[in-house]
Amino acid sequence: MEGGLNRAIKAGIIGGAGYAGGELIRLLVHHPHSEIVFIHSKSNSGNFVYEVHGDLVGETNLKFTGELNDNIDVLFLCVGHGEAKKFLQENKINANIKIIDLSQDFRIHEESTLNDRQFIYGLPELQKDKIKAAGSIANPGCFATAIQLGLLPLAHAGWLKDIYTTGITGSTGAGQSPSATTHFSWRANNIQAYKTLTHQHLNEIGQSLRQLQPTNNIELNFVPWRGDFTRGIFISSQLNNEEELNSLNNLYEEYYRDHPFVHITDSPVFLKQVTNTNKCVIQLEKTGNKLVVHSAIDNLLKGASGQAVQNMNLMFGVDECAGLKLKANFF
């Protein structure tokens, strides 16, 4: 491995029965430098993983367990919001085990410390060097990732002020437990705005943008939508900017030069470019002083489990793209 361990990275997963857990298992089973030691699920203990995640038939014969095992290098927490902190308070995890938490429990600076653990916000395109040195990672939210990747270069240039963002997400963004708005009969041929201007990811987005542009005059107005498809997030952010489009494209290309999963294009962006991948594809459009930034990701991969694996790669000094060279589901 490139400057990292000279053996497989031993991984444990808490909460492996949900959508994010299933995607994480799929990635780690085929990862060239990882070995899954255990997948924890109280409700599915003793069941084969493929009995819950049918797409893993023939890929693994691992079973879920209700027991913990500290013979690991990294622990992934794929649990609900509030559950990660509770789990760590109830279970003593060896200080030498790295943790990657996919919930929102530790993303905000004021909430990022638990006992002796300091969680680093895990957006590689914002602070890759800190992630490499981290012992614990707070994996970013899905909407937060897509919106931030569309805006970080402008924040770095100090050009953000009033931003008007709309975004649409697939049904998997609501998790695996059924609710009134996740049933097929409700989602099919239907869309709906929700959490208008109050979405829980606004705090982490604002925190990151102010990290690059410390002035406190950034106002992000965000309207999220539930879409009638299963996976993916499409974001459009509108703001005023006087720069020429060519200069803005150059700004984005330069900012993301060393970030292999972000791609700038002149062509219209669409979800099928990114579903089943860890990519973010960005397109800029401009009319007069009005700039629109489109960004698209897979909410379960770059917005969750793929980014978690990307962070694991960085933490253990292996190829950042290891296990993540995935082709989009184009057809």
Secondary structure, 3 states (H helix, E strand, C coil): CCCCCCCCEEEEEECCCCHHHHHHHHHHHCCCCEEEEEEECCCCCCCEHHHHCHHHCCCCCCEEECCCCCCCCEEEECCCCCHHHHHHHHCCCCCCCEEEECCCCCCCHHHCEECCEEEEECCHHHHHHHHHCCCEEECCCHHHHHHHHHHHHHHHCCCCCEEEEEEEECHHHHCCCCCCCCCHHHHCCCCEECCCCCCCCHHHHHHHHHHHCCCCCCEEEEEEEECCCCCCEEEEEEEECCCCHHHHHHHHHHHCCCCCCEEEECCCCCHHHCCCCCCEEEEEEEECCEEEEEEEECCCHHHHHHHHHHHHHHHCCCCCCCCCCCCCCCC
